[in-house]
Amino acid sequence: MFRIAGQVVSKADDQNSTSVVVRMTNRPGARLIFTKLTDPNNSVKYIGRIISLKHGDSYEIISENDQYYLKRKEFMNLMTE
């Protein structure tokens, strides 16, 4: 299980999305950027990443078969996206 603990440091809302940035306390130096997207049909999708410059890696929220999971990526691989 991947546990996320921290403090919300910013939040943004508009008609079709809500985003938060969390400063993680259980992974010092890491930030969670999490967004809820709502399309015109009211379908919801979540996207986001955990990024840590200190640890040199990240986790991306991936959706597959109506399930969400975290996929680890090396920080250098993010720089090429």
C-alpha positions, 0 to 999 in steps of 0.5 A: 500500500502506498500511503500519502500524508501531507499538507495541501499547499494550493488548490485551484477550481474551475468549471471542469477541474479541481487541482490540489498540490500536497507537500508530502510529510511522509516523503520529505521533498516530494509534492503530489499534484492531483487533478479531478477532471469532469467532462461535459457528460459528467464523467470523472477522470483523475490525473496526477503525479508525485514528484521528488527532486530530492529522490530523483523519481516520480510516480504517475497516476495511471488509469487502466480498466477503470482502476487507478494505480501509481507507476514509478518513473525516473525523474530524467524520463519526465524531462523528456516528456 
